[in-house]
Amino acid sequence: MTANIKRIALVFVVGAMAVSLWIIPCLAQDAQQYYQQGLAAYQDGKWELATEHWKAAASLDPKSAKTHKALGLAYHWLGAGDKNKQREAENCQLAIEEFKKAVSLDPQYAKAYSNMGGAYECLGDRDKAIQSYEKAISLDPKLSNTYYYLALLYKQRNEIAKARQLVKQGDALPAEPKEDTDEGWYIVFLEYLRWKSLGPTLEELR
């Protein structure tokens, strides 16, 4: 009887392992499909749809730092500029939580720290924004745009010499490498508007 029980248990374990080996790749494939669908929506400026797809991807693959960072960006854009200040704050806080998940999974993820800085700015927390931007630069000194964001925060603190040094450092670097969440016609348009508004201030510091 004991031998039969052992055989049944062994069959069960082997069967479970076989099922898991079949299911895990399927889940990864589904997560990637949701990620790509979220990316398409994000690049078209459809923030809510992007969050839905990326939440689905994250639920299937919770250890993907890339997906959590992307979801954080979607929440950030969903909140940024919202006329309802409470809704804006809630979405920017959700963005920060996703960026934190990304860096907990990948502590070297410099772009996630930089994006977190933007979400803290959305909440009006300049100190934490500065900390996040500085962490990003410490991990990847080639993030040229992050120097500019940081410079503008130091200018707001009236630390002009520090701000000018940061702009000088950013100007000395090549264009920042792009990730898939930096591409798409609507994202490029928003970046154009952002730099158009920041340009005059950066020129003052040059």
C-alpha positions in Angstrom: 0.0 0.0 0.0 2.8 2.3 0.9 4.6 1.6 -2.4 1.4 2.4 -4.3 1.1 5.7 -2.4 4.7 6.6 -3.3 4.1 5.7 -6.9 1.0 7.9 -7.0 2.8 10.7 -5.4 5.7 10.5 -7.8 3.3 10.5 -10.8 1.5 13.5 -9.3 4.8 15.4 -8.8 6.1 14.6 -12.3 2.7 15.6 -13.8 2.7 18.9 -11.9 6.2 19.6 -13.2 5.2 18.8 -16.8 2.2 21.1 -16.5 4.3 23.9 -15.0 6.9 23.6 -17.8 4.1 24.0 -20.3 2.2 26.8 -18.5 5.1 29.1 -17.7 6.2 29.7 -21.3 2.6 30.3 -22.2 2.2 32.8 -19.4 5.4 34.6 -20.5 4.1 34.7 -24.1 0.8 36.2 -23.0 2.6 38.7 -20.8 4.7 39.8 -23.8 1.6 40.1 -25.9 -0.1 42.3 -23.3 3.1 44.3 -23.0 3.2 45.0 -26.8 -0.5 46.0 -26.7 0.2 48.3 -23.9 3.1 49.8 -25.7 1.0 50.5 -28.8 -1.7 52.2 -26.7 0.9 54.2 -24.8 2.6 55.4 -28.0 -0.8 56.7 -29.2 -1.4 58.5 -25.9 -4.1 56.1 -24.8 -3.0 56.1 -21.1 -5.9 54.2 -19.6 -5.8 51.5 -22.2 -2.0 51.2 -21.7 -2.4 50.8 -18.0 -4.9 48.0 -18.4 -2.7 46.0 -20.8 0.4 46.6 -18.7 -1.4 45.6 -15.5 -2.4 42.4 -17.2 1.3 41.8 -18.3 2.5 42.5 -14.8 0.0 40.1 -13.2 1.3 37.3 -15.5 5.0 38.3 -15.2 5.3 40.2 -11.8 9.1 40.0 -11.9 9.5 42.1 -15.1 11.1 45.4 -14.1 10.6 46.7 -17.6 6.8 46.2 -17.4 6.5 47.9 -14.0 8.5 50.8 -15.3 6.3 51.1 -18.3 3.2 50.9 -16.1 4.6 53.7 -14.0 5.0 55.9 -17.1 1.4 55.3 -18.1 0.2 56.2 -14.6 2.4 59.3 -14.7 1.0 60.6 -18.0 -2.5 59.7 -16.9 -2.0 61.9 -13.8 0.2 64.7 -15.2 -1.8 67.8 -16.0 -5.2 66.3 -14.9 -7.4 69.2 -13.8 -8.6 67.1 -11.0 -5.8 67.5 -8.5 -6.8 64.6 -6.4 -6.8 62.3 -9.4 -3.5 63.7 -10.6 -1.9 63.0 -7.2 -3.4 59.5 -7.0 -2.0 58.5 -10.4 1.4 60.0 -9.8 1.5 58.1 -6.5 0.6 54.9 -8.4 3.4 55.7 -10.8 5.9 56.0 -8.0 4.8 52.6 -6.6 5.4 51.0 -10.0 8.8 52.6 -10.4 9.8 51.4 -6.9 8.7 47.8 -7.9 10.9 48.2 -11.0 14.0 49.2 -9.1 13.4 46.6 -6.4 13.6 44.0 -9.2 16.5 45.7 -10.9 18.4 48.0 -8.6 20.6 49.1 -11.5 17.6 50.4 -13.6 18.7 54.0 -13.9 15.9 55.1 -16.3 13.3 53.9 -13.7 14.9 56.1 -11.1 14.9 59.0 -13.5 11.2 58.4 -14.3 10.5 58.2 -10.6 12.0 61.7 -10.2 9.5 63.0 -12.7 6.6 61.4 -10.8 7.9 63.0 -7.6 7.9 66.3 -9.4 4.3 65.6 -10.3 3.5 65.4 -6.6 5.5 68.5 -5.8 8.1 66.6 -3.8 11.3 68.3 -5.1 13.6 66.7 -2.5 12.7 63.2 -3.5 12.7 64.1 -7.1 16.3 65.3 -6.7 17.3 62.1 -4.9 15.8 60.0 -7.6 17.5 62.0 -10.4 20.8 61.9 -8.6 20.5 58.1 -8.1 19.8 57.7 -11.8 22.9 59.6 -12.8 25.0 57.7 -10.3 23.9 54.5 -11.9 24.2 55.7 -15.5 26.2 59.0 -16.0 25.1 59.1 -19.7 21.5 60.0 -19.0 21.8 63.4 -20.5 18.1 64.5 -20.0 18.3 63.7 -16.3 21.0 66.3 -15.9 18.7 68.9 -17.3 15.7 67.9 -15.1 18.0 68.0 -12.1 19.4 71.4 -13.1 16.0 72.9 -13.3 15.2 71.7 -9.8 18.4 73.2 -8.5 17.6 76.5 -10.2 14.3 76.5 -8.4 16.3 76.2 -5.2 18.3 79.2 -6.4 21.5 77.0 -6.5 22.5 78.6 -9.9 26.1 77.4 -9.9 25.1 73.8 -9.4 22.3 74.1 -12.0 24.8 75.5 -14.6 27.3 72.7 -13.9 24.6 70.1 -14.5 23.5 71.7 -17.8 27.2 71.8 -18.9 27.5 68.1 -18.0 24.3 67.2 -20.0 25.4 69.2 -23.0 28.7 67.3 -23.1 26.9 64.0 -23.5 25.5 62.4 -26.7 21.7 62.0 -27.1 20.3 59.7 -24.5 19.7 56.1 -25.6 16.0 55.4 -26.3 13.8 52.7 -24.8 10.6 51.5 -26.5 8.6 53.8 -24.2 10.4 56.8 -25.6 9.2 56.1 -29.1 5.8 56.6 -30.9 4.4 59.7 -32.6 2.5 61.0 -29.6 5.4 60.5 -27.1 7.7 62.4 -29.5 5.1 65.2 -29.7 4.9 65.4 -25.9 8.6 65.5 -25.6 8.8 68.3 -28.2 6.3 70.3 -26.1 8.2 69.6 -22.9 11.5 70.7 -24.3 9.9 73.7 -26.0 8.7 74.9 -22.5 12.0 74.0 -20.8 14.3 75.3 -23.5 14.3 79.0 -22.5 15.2 78.1 -18.9 18.0 75.8 -19.9 19.3 78.5 -22.2 19.5 80.9 -19.2 21.7 78.4 -17.5 24.1 77.9 -20.4 
